[in-house]
Amino acid sequence: MKNELLIGVQVETNRAHGRSMLEGIADYALAHTDWRLESVEPKSLIDSANLKRFDGFIVRVMDNATAKALTQSGKPVIDTYGRMDSGAIPFIRLDDRAIAETAAECFIEHNFKNCAFCGFPGLRFSEARGAAFREAVEKSGGFCRIYNGHSEKLRETFVRNERMDTCSDEATLRKWAMSLTKPVAVFCCNDMRAFHFLKVCADAGINVPKEIAVLGVDNDKVLCTFSNPPLSSIDTNAFSLGKTAAHLLDGILRGHGMPPASTLHKPRSVTERTSTESYPTTTPWLSDALVYIRRHIGEGISANDVIAHLGYSHTTVGKVFRKELGMSVQQEIIRYRRESACRMLMETSLTAAEIASECGYPSPQYFAHMFSAHFGTTPEKWRHGK
C-alpha cells in the first residue's frame, strides 16, 4: 500500500443529497489518514492522462464516455449513481423501489386512493421511482397517474444543472397540476421537482395540501423550508450512502476483493411537514382532527383535547370517527401514538424512555405496559426482533 491514496471524487453539490454524500465520504477519509480526497469535474473523467494520477474514484457515472474512460483506466471505481446494471463498474445507489414504497405507505396512511407521480421522464432514477410507486398504489387498490410532460427525453446529466429558479417545463407542469382530479397525493421524484411543482400549484391557485398533498425525496432542508408550504420529504440518509461508498472503495484498494456489482441503499423515513397535512375524508373537519392529533401527539393529548379543538359535541365527533375510521377518537390517538413509537424504535437510537416522552406517554413504565399488552414483548426486544 502507498503511504497516501489519492481519491478522485465527483458528486454534484447543487442538491443536499450530493452534499450529504460528500460529507459521508469525508467522514470516512478523516478516519483513514492515508486517504487524500480531490474534487474532480465531470469533464476531467474522460481525460486518460488525468485519471492516471489517482488511486481510485468515487463518482456519479452518468454517460457512456465517462464509463468507458474509467473502465479503461484500470483504476478502482465506485459509482454512486448506478445508471446501468452492466456490472462493468460496481455501484451503490438509492433503492428506488424502497423509496417509492415508502411514499405509497405515507399516502395510504393518509387515506389517499387517488395518487400521481411527478418526475423527469427519461431519467433512470425517476422512471424507476414512478413505476414502483404506481405498482404500490395500485396494489393497495388506488389509482396513479404519471406525468410525462417533457417534450424530449432528458439526459442523465440533467440532474447536475437543476436549479431552484429554473423550471424548463413550467407551463406544461402547471397544466398537468390543474388537470388532476382532486384531492390527490403527488409523489415527486426528488425535492427539486417537488419545489417546482409546489410553485406551479401556487401560481395556479391550487391549495396545498387540501387539494394536492405533495411529497419529495432527499429531505433537502433548504428546498423543503423555502417551499410554500414547507415540503414533506423522504430522508435518504445520503451521508451513510457516501460513507458506504468509501468503505467499498477502500476494500478494493486494500486487496479485500471486489464488492458486489450492485448495492442498494434504503431510505430512512418520511419527514412530514405541511405539504402532506391532509386526509381525504367525507367530513371535511375530520381531516383537521387527524392533523391536530399528529401535530400534538407528543403533548399527551386526549380525545377531549381533539373534541375541544374541533368545537363539535362528543356525540357528533364520535359518530364521524367511527363511521369513517372505524374507531373512536381515543382509539385513533392510541393507534397513532403506538405507530409513532414503533417508527422511532426502528429508525432512531432513542431510548424507550425518550420515545415515551416524544410520543406523549405519561411515563416510561406506562409506555412499556401498553406496548407489551399490544405486542406481547418489551419495546427493546421488539426493536431487536426478539
N, C-alpha and C positions, 0 to 999 in steps of 0.2 A: 504493500500500500504506500502511496505517496504521502509525504508529510502534509500536503494540502491538496484538497479536492476542489476544483473549480466547477461549480454547478450553474449552468445557464437556466434562467427562469423566465418564462414568458406567459404571463397571465394578464388579461385586460383589467384595468383598475377603474373603469368608469361605473362599475356597479359594486355594491357591497359584497356580493358573492366572491368576486375576484380578490377584493382587498382582504377579506377574511381568510380566503385560501392562502394568500401570501403570508398572512400572519402565522398560519399553521406551519407553513414551510420554514419561516424564520424561527419559530419556536423550536422546531426540530434541529435546525442548524446551530442554534445557540447551545444546545446540549451536546453537540458534536463539534469540537473545536477544530477538527481538520477540514470542516466544510467552509467554503467561501462562496457566497452567492453573488451572482452578477445578473442584473436585469438585461434581457435582450429584446430587441424589436422583432416583430414577425418577419420582416423582410430579410433580416440577417440570418434567419434559419435556413435559407436556401443558398447561402454562401459557404461552399465546402471548405474554403480556406479558413474562414472564421470558426467553423464548427470544430476544427482540429484543436483549438485552444482549450476546449472544455473536456472535463472528465465524464460528465453526464448532464442530462437535461430533464427538467420538469416543465412541460409546455402544454399549450392548448392547440392541438393539431386540427386545423380547420380546412385544409386544402391539400390536393394531391401532391403539389410541388414540394410542400413542407414535409409531408410524409415520406416522399421519395428521398429527399436530401438527408433527412435524419436517419433513415434506414441504411443508406449508402455510407454514411459516416462511420458506421460500426460502433458508435458510442451508445451507452445505456440511456434509454429514454423512458420516461413515464408520461403518458398522455392524460391530461385531466379533462378532456372533452369527450373522447370516445365517439368520434364521428362515424367510424367504420368498425365493423366487427371482424375484420380480416385476420386479426391476430398477429400482424406484422409488428405492431408496436403495442406493448401491454398498456392498458389504460385503467384508470379509476374514474368513474363518473357517477353522477347522481342517479339514483334508482327512480327513473321517471314513472314507472308503474306504481311504486310505493307512494310517490308524491301525489299522483292522480287519485289513488285510492284514499289517501288522507284527505284530499279536497272533497271527494264524494262523501266520505264519512261525516265531515263537518257539515255539509249541506243537508244530508239526510237527518242528522241530529237536529237541524233547524227546521225540519218538516218540509223541505223543498222536494218536489217531484219534477218541476219544470226547471231545467238547467241549460246552460250554454257554455261553450268553451271559446275563449278568445286568445289566439296565438299568432305566430308568424308563420304562415303557410310556406312550406318548403324547408324549414329548419328542422333538423333531426329531433332535437330535444322537444321542440314544440309539437311536432307531429306525434311523437310517442306519448306525450302527456295528454294530448287531445283524444287520441284513440283509446287510451286506457281509462280516461275519465268517462267518456261516453259508455264504454263497456261496463264500468262500475255503476254508473247511474241507471242504465237500462236493466242491469242485473237486479237492482233494487226496486224495479217497477216504475222508474221515472223515464223522462224524455230529455234528450240532449241535442242541442243544435250547435253546429260548428261554424265558426267564422272563416270564410275563405276570400277575404276582401282584397288582398294584394293582387294587382293585375299581372304580376310576373313572379316566378319562383325566386325566392331570396337566396343569396349565398350565405354559407355558414358564417363567414366573416362579418356579416351584418351586425352581430352582437357586439363587435368591438367598437362600433360607432353609434350605439344607442345614446340618445340624449334626452334630458327632461324637456327641453324646449323645442324638440323636433319630432313630429309625428307624420311620417310620409303618407299615411293613408287616412288622415283625419276625417275628411268628408265621407269616405266610404264607411269608416268605423262609426261615425255619428248616425248615418242612415241605418246601419245594422242595429245599433242600440235602440233606435226608435222603433224598429220593426219587431223587436222581441215581444212575445206575449208576456205580460206581467201579472203577478210578481214572478221574478225569475232570479236564479242564482247563477252568477257568471264566474267561472274559474279562468283566470288569466295565466298564461304560461310563465310569466315572471313579473316582478314588481314594476318594471318599466312599462310593460304592456298594460298592466293594471292602472298605473299612474295616468297614462294617456287615455285609457278607457274612461276613467273617472272624470277626466277633463271634458271629454265629449258628452258625457252624461250631464254634467253641469251646464254646458253650453246649450244642450237640447232641453233643459228644464226637467230632466228626469230625476226623481227623488231617490237618492241612495242613502239608506238601504231599504226603504219601504217598498219601492218599485223594483229595484235591482240591488241584490246583495252581491258584493264583489270580494274575491279572494285572490291574492297574488302568491308568488313564490320568491323566497330569498330572505324575507324579513329584513329588508334594507331600511334601517331606521330613518334615514333621510327621506327616501321616497315615501315611506309609509306615513311619516309625520307631516310632510309637505302636501300629501294628497288631501283632497277635500271631498268627503270626510276622511279622517285617518284610516289607513288601509290595513285590513287583516291580512296576514301572510303566513306561509309555511316556512318555518325555520329549518333550513337545510343543514345547519351545523357545518358550514364550509371550512371553518377552522380545522375541524377534525379531518375533513377530506384532504386538506393540504398537508397536514401532519402525516397522514397515512401514505400519501403520495411520496413524501420524502423518505419515509421508512421503507417503502417498496424499492425506491431507487438505491438507498443505502445497502439494502440486501444484495442487490446485483453487484454494486461496487466492491463489496467485501467478500464476494465469491460464494454467497449463500444460495446461488441458483436464481433462475428466472421466476418472477411471480406469476400468478395466473394471468392468462391473456386478458381477462376482464374482471374487474372488481366493482361491485355496485355499492354505493354509499346511500344508506337510508336517511330520510329526513328525521328531524327531532320531533316537532309538534306544530300545531297551529297556534299562532299568537293572534288572538282575536282583538280587534279594535272596532270602531264604529261602523265600518263598511259592511259588516255582516250581522249587525244587531237587528235582525228581522226574522220573524217566524210566520210564514203564511198560515193564517187561521181564518175560520169563518167569522169569528167575532173579533173585530179589529183590536179591542183593548187587551185581548189575551196575549197578543204579541208583545205589548208593552209590559205585561206582567212577567213574561218569561225573560225579557231583557232585564227587568228590575231584579229578578232572582239571580241572574248570572252576574250582574254588576255588584250585588251586595251579599253574595253567598258567604264571604269571609267575615261578615259582621254578625253572624249568628242570628239572622233574620228568621221570623216565624211566619205562619200563614196570616196572622193578624197584621203584620207589617205590610205584607203584599196587598191585603184587602184594604187597609187604610190608604195605601198609595193609590189604588185604583179609584176609591171613592164610591164603590158599589156595596150592596149588602152582602153579608156572608152567604146567604142563600143563593143569590144571583151568581156570585163568583164561583161558588162550589159547584153549581149545576153546569156552568160552562166548562170548567176544568174537567169534570167527569165525562161530559158529552164529547169533548174534542180531544182530550188527552187520556181518558180512561183512568184517571186518578184524581185524588184530592189535591188541594194546594200544598198541604204539608207533605204529602207523599212525593210530589214533584220536587220540593225543596230537598227532601231526604235523598231522592234519587240523584239529583244533580250534585249534591254535596258529596255523596259517595263516589260518583263518577269523577269528580274533580280530584278527590283523594287518590283514586286509583291511577289517574293520569300522572299525578305528582310522584307517586311511588315508582312508576315505571320510568319517568323521564327526568327526574331530579335526584339529587343526593340528599335532599332534606330529610331530617329525622322524622319519625312518626309524630313526635310532639310538635314539631314545626309545621307539619302538614295539617295536624289537627287544628292549630291556630289559624293557618291560612284558609282553611275550608269552613271555619265558623263553628267547630265543635266546642262545647263548653269546657272540655278538659281532655287531655291525652287519654285518660282512663275511659272516658265515655266513648271516645273515638274507637279505642281498642275493643270495647264491649260491643258497639254497634257493628263494627267491621267483622268481628268474629261471629256474631249472630247471623250475619248475611252470608259470609263466605266459609265459615267453619274453620278459620285459621287466623293467625295474627297478621297485622299489616306487614311486618318484617318478613315473615315466612312467605306470604303471598308475593312480596316483591322479588324474592329469590326463587320463586317457583317450587317451594317445598310444601 
